[in-house]
Amino acid sequence: DQCIEKVEPIKSEVQWNIDFFNSKFRQWEKLGTQSHECGAVGHAVYAAHQASIYDNLSDQCLW
């Protein structure tokens, strides 16, 4: 029982991080799409790179 009490808050924190990283991924992905549509190719590439970073961070949180 004591282990479960200690694990549950950790699971909650991990889920919070996953949600945060996914939110940042979506923000950067949207910025990349908008930049691409405006013809700002450099901005679109940077945004895609940032989105990739947050996507990878989210993947690393899964257990």
PyRosetta script that sets phi, psi and omega in degrees:
from pyrosetta import init, pose_from_sequence

init()
pose = pose_from_sequence("DQCIEKVEPIKSEVQWNIDFFNSKFRQWEKLGTQSHECGAVGHAVYAAHQASIYDNLSDQCLW")
pose.set_psi(1, -39.0)
pose.set_omega(1, -179.0)
pose.set_phi(2, -65.6)
pose.set_psi(2, -36.9)
pose.set_omega(2, 177.6)
pose.set_phi(3, -63.7)
pose.set_psi(3, -42.4)
pose.set_omega(3, 179.9)
pose.set_phi(4, -61.8)
pose.set_psi(4, -40.7)
pose.set_omega(4, 179.1)
pose.set_phi(5, -62.3)
pose.set_psi(5, -31.4)
pose.set_omega(5, -179.6)
pose.set_phi(6, -84.5)
pose.set_psi(6, -29.8)
pose.set_omega(6, -177.0)
pose.set_phi(7, -78.1)
pose.set_psi(7, -37.5)
pose.set_omega(7, -175.9)
pose.set_phi(8, -58.4)
pose.set_psi(8, -46.8)
pose.set_omega(8, 177.3)
pose.set_phi(9, -62.1)
pose.set_psi(9, -34.4)
pose.set_omega(9, 178.9)
pose.set_phi(10, -66.4)
pose.set_psi(10, -43.5)
pose.set_omega(10, 176.9)
pose.set_phi(11, -59.0)
pose.set_psi(11, -41.0)
pose.set_omega(11, 179.6)
pose.set_phi(12, -63.3)
pose.set_psi(12, -43.3)
pose.set_omega(12, 178.7)
pose.set_phi(13, -65.5)
pose.set_psi(13, -40.1)
pose.set_omega(13, 178.0)
pose.set_phi(14, -62.5)
pose.set_psi(14, -43.7)
pose.set_omega(14, 179.4)
pose.set_phi(15, -63.4)
pose.set_psi(15, -38.9)
pose.set_omega(15, 178.0)
pose.set_phi(16, -59.9)
pose.set_psi(16, -44.4)
pose.set_omega(16, 179.2)
pose.set_phi(17, -63.7)
pose.set_psi(17, -42.8)
pose.set_omega(17, 177.9)
pose.set_phi(18, -59.1)
pose.set_psi(18, -46.5)
pose.set_omega(18, 179.4)
pose.set_phi(19, -61.9)
pose.set_psi(19, -41.2)
pose.set_omega(19, 179.1)
pose.set_phi(20, -62.9)
pose.set_psi(20, -48.7)
pose.set_omega(20, -179.6)
pose.set_phi(21, -63.0)
pose.set_psi(21, -39.4)
pose.set_omega(21, 177.7)
pose.set_phi(22, -65.1)
pose.set_psi(22, -37.9)
pose.set_omega(22, 177.6)
pose.set_phi(23, -63.7)
pose.set_psi(23, -45.0)
pose.set_omega(23, 178.2)
pose.set_phi(24, -64.4)
pose.set_psi(24, -39.7)
pose.set_omega(24, 176.6)
pose.set_phi(25, -56.9)
pose.set_psi(25, -48.7)
pose.set_omega(25, -179.1)
pose.set_phi(26, -63.5)
pose.set_psi(26, -38.8)
pose.set_omega(26, 178.4)
pose.set_phi(27, -62.1)
pose.set_psi(27, -47.6)
pose.set_omega(27, -179.4)
pose.set_phi(28, -67.7)
pose.set_psi(28, -37.1)
pose.set_omega(28, 178.1)
pose.set_phi(29, -62.7)
pose.set_psi(29, -42.2)
pose.set_omega(29, 178.6)
pose.set_phi(30, -65.0)
pose.set_psi(30, -44.0)
pose.set_omega(30, 177.8)
pose.set_phi(31, -61.8)
pose.set_psi(31, -38.2)
pose.set_omega(31, 177.9)
pose.set_phi(32, -63.7)
pose.set_psi(32, -43.4)
pose.set_omega(32, 178.6)
pose.set_phi(33, -63.1)
pose.set_psi(33, -45.1)
pose.set_omega(33, 179.8)
pose.set_phi(34, -63.6)
pose.set_psi(34, -42.1)
pose.set_omega(34, 179.6)
pose.set_phi(35, -63.8)
pose.set_psi(35, -42.4)
pose.set_omega(35, 179.6)
pose.set_phi(36, -61.7)
pose.set_psi(36, -43.2)
pose.set_omega(36, -179.6)
pose.set_phi(37, -64.5)
pose.set_psi(37, -29.8)
pose.set_omega(37, 179.5)
pose.set_phi(38, -85.9)
pose.set_psi(38, -4.1)
pose.set_omega(38, 180.0)
pose.set_phi(39, 85.5)
pose.set_psi(39, 9.7)
pose.set_omega(39, 179.0)
pose.set_phi(40, -89.0)
pose.set_psi(40, 78.7)
pose.set_omega(40, -172.8)
pose.set_phi(41, -62.0)
pose.set_psi(41, -42.6)
pose.set_omega(41, 179.7)
pose.set_phi(42, -60.0)
pose.set_psi(42, -43.4)
pose.set_omega(42, 177.9)
pose.set_phi(43, -64.3)
pose.set_psi(43, -39.5)
pose.set_omega(43, -179.8)
pose.set_phi(44, -63.9)
pose.set_psi(44, -41.2)
pose.set_omega(44, 179.2)
pose.set_phi(45, -65.7)
pose.set_psi(45, -43.2)
pose.set_omega(45, 178.6)
pose.set_phi(46, -61.9)
pose.set_psi(46, -45.0)
pose.set_omega(46, -179.8)
pose.set_phi(47, -62.7)
pose.set_psi(47, -39.1)
pose.set_omega(47, 178.1)
pose.set_phi(48, -63.9)
pose.set_psi(48, -38.8)
pose.set_omega(48, 178.2)
pose.set_phi(49, -64.5)
pose.set_psi(49, -45.5)
pose.set_omega(49, 178.7)
pose.set_phi(50, -62.1)
pose.set_psi(50, -42.6)
pose.set_omega(50, 178.6)
pose.set_phi(51, -60.0)
pose.set_psi(51, -41.0)
pose.set_omega(51, 179.4)
pose.set_phi(52, -62.6)
pose.set_psi(52, -40.0)
pose.set_omega(52, 178.4)
pose.set_phi(53, -60.2)
pose.set_psi(53, -49.1)
pose.set_omega(53, -178.7)
pose.set_phi(54, -67.9)
pose.set_psi(54, -33.5)
pose.set_omega(54, 176.5)
pose.set_phi(55, -64.3)
pose.set_psi(55, -43.2)
pose.set_omega(55, 178.1)
pose.set_phi(56, -65.5)
pose.set_psi(56, -40.2)
pose.set_omega(56, 177.6)
pose.set_phi(57, -61.7)
pose.set_psi(57, -41.8)
pose.set_omega(57, 178.1)
pose.set_phi(58, -62.1)
pose.set_psi(58, -43.7)
pose.set_omega(58, 179.0)
pose.set_phi(59, -61.0)
pose.set_psi(59, -36.3)
pose.set_omega(59, -178.5)
pose.set_phi(60, -71.6)
pose.set_psi(60, -18.8)
pose.set_omega(60, 178.9)
pose.set_phi(61, -80.6)
pose.set_psi(61, -17.6)
pose.set_omega(61, -177.6)
pose.set_phi(62, -73.1)
pose.set_psi(62, 141.9)
pose.set_omega(62, 179.2)
pose.set_phi(63, -128.8)
pose.dump_pdb("model.pdb")
